């Protein structure tokens, strides 16, 4: 049975809200029950009277912007997962949102499939960053091959697994990694499986998120 998901959609542009509502009504992963907020203050008015499974939050809004909303949610210890859905791809804004408590972050140019995947992920209180966002953060940091031997990863993964993880973060395919390291694709896939098992992570995107969150990039 398809489950209903109560979604608080906070965006000051009516066309965006209408478009997102139309998109979500055309997917079959869950039944969307959408409540709209046109500014940050309305988010908290709705939270007074209803519990939500997820908040879809824009950054640029009048009266109270998305970053301020996230900080207030954190201060009042509201546990509703927040998926930032915005056009802002600046590193500084992404980091502010994540530091303020955003559970996920994707851009408005994401397709329906990714939006649904992101919603389903953050509803489970798991972090979700689109590949584009993950790469924006990744490219601003030093190469992950500089990871110190006493890091958490160094205590969990072998040197070869760390090496492969750095390629995975760069979105290399198994075949491309195999070509770079002069080993078989099957061996790479075995290492990938071991890395995911050791870190209790199920997807490559999850590995990227883990690497960024913990400074391994």
N, C-alpha and C positions, 0 to 999 in steps of 0.2 A: 504494500500500500504506500502510495506517495505521501510523504509528510508535508504538512504546511509549515512554512518558515515565515515568521514575523520579521519584516524588514523595515527599519527606519531609514528612509532615503533623504539625506540632507544635502540639498544643492539649491542655489538661488536662481538657477536658470530653468524656466518652465519647460522649454524644449528638451533639455537634457533629462529632466525628470520623466517627461512623457516618453522619450525615446527608451530610457532604461526600463521603464515599466512595461512598455511594449515588448522589448527584448526578453525580459524575464517571464512574461506571460506566454512566450512562444517556446520555452524550454520545458523539458519533462522530468527534470531531476527532482524538483520539489514544487509545491504549490505556493506561489508568492502572495503573502498578505502584506501589502505595502502601505506604510504611512509616510507622508511627505512632510519635510521641514524645509522652509525657505531661508532659514538663517540659523546660526548657532544657538541662539537663545531658545528657538522653538524645539530644538533637540531635547532640552531639559524639561520643557513644558510637556512634551509627549512622554518622557520617561517618568514623570510624576504619576501618570495614569495607566501606563502599559509597560509590560516587559517585552523586550525584543530578543530575537535570536541573533541578530547582527545589525550593526549600523553601517550603512554605506555613506561615507563622509567626504565631501569636497573640502579642499583647503581654503580657497578664496570665497568667503561669504561675508555678507554685511553683519553688523552688530557684534558678532563673535565669530572669528575665523576658525578653521578646522583645528589648527594647532592649539588654540585656546580651549576649544571644546575637549580635545584629548587631555589636556592638562587638568581641566576641571573634572572630567570623568575619573581621572587617576586620583585626584584629591578627595573626591567623595566615595572612592572605592567602588565605583560601578564596574561590574565585571563583564558587561556586554562586549563581545568582541567587535572591534572596529576595523573595517576594511576601507582604507583611504582610496578614493577613486577620483583622480584629478588629472589635470594637464601638466602639473608641475613636475618636472623631472630634474630639478636642480638638486645637487648632492646635499646642500645645506638644509633644504626644506625636507628632503627625504629623511635625513638624520634627525631633524627636529621632531618629525612625526613619530619615528620609531622610538626615540628617547621618551616621548610623551606617552607612549603606550599603545600605538597602533599595532594591531595584530597582523595586518597585511597592507600591501601598498601596490596598486596597479594604476596604469594610465587609462584615460578615457578612450584612447584609440584601441584598447583591447577588444577582441571579438567576444561574441556571446559565450563561446566554449570556455575561454579563459576566465571570463567573469563568473560563470557558474562554478567552475573549478575553484576559484578563489573563495567564493562564498561558502561552498561546501567545506573547504579546508578551515577557514577561520571560525566557522560555527563550531567546529570540534576543538577550538582553542589551539589550533596549530597555526604556525606562521606561514604566510604566503606572500612571496614577492614575485612579480612577473620576471621573466628572464631579462627583460630590458632594464628593470630597476636593479636587479642583482648585478648586472654588468656595469651599470653606472657606478655603483658602489665599489665594485671590484676594480675598475680602472683607475680609481683615485688612490688606491693603496699600493704598497710595495708588493713585489712578486712573492707569492706564497712559498716559493722555494727557499725563502729566507727564514722560514719558521725555525725558531730555536729548538734545540734538542730536548729542552726541559719543558716544552709546552705540553698542554693536555693531549694534543694530537700525537706528539712524540711519544707519549706514554701509552697510547692506545694502538696506534697504527705503526706498521713497519715503515722503514724509509721508502721502500718501493710503493707502498700504498699511499703515502703522503705525496710522492711524486705523481702518481696517477690521479690523485684527488686534484692536484693543481691543474692538470689537463682537463679534468671534468668541469672544473669551475670555469674554464675558458670555453666550455661547450664543444670540446673535441669529441668526435665520435670514437667508439671503441676501435674501429679500423685505423683512424688517424693516429690515435695514441699508440697502437701496435706498430705502425710505420715509424713513428718517432723513436720508439724504444727498441725497435728491432726484435720484437717478440710477437707471438701469435695473438690474433683477436680473441681466441678462446681464453688465453691466459689473462688478458685484460678484463674480460667479462667475469672471470673468476675472482680477480682482485676487486672489481667493482662490487660484486655480491658480498665479499668479505668486509669491505669498507662499510657498506650499508648495514650489515648485520652487527658489526662492532659498535656502530654509532646509533643503532636502532632507528634508522632512517629508511624510508621506503622508496623515495624518488630521487632522481638526479637534481631536480629543483630543490628538494629538501637538503641535499648536500651543499648546494651553493648557499642556501640560506644559513646553514650551520657554519660554513666557512666564514661568511661575512659577519654573522652575529658574534663569533668568537675570535675574530681578528686573524683568521688564517687565510689571508688573501694577498 
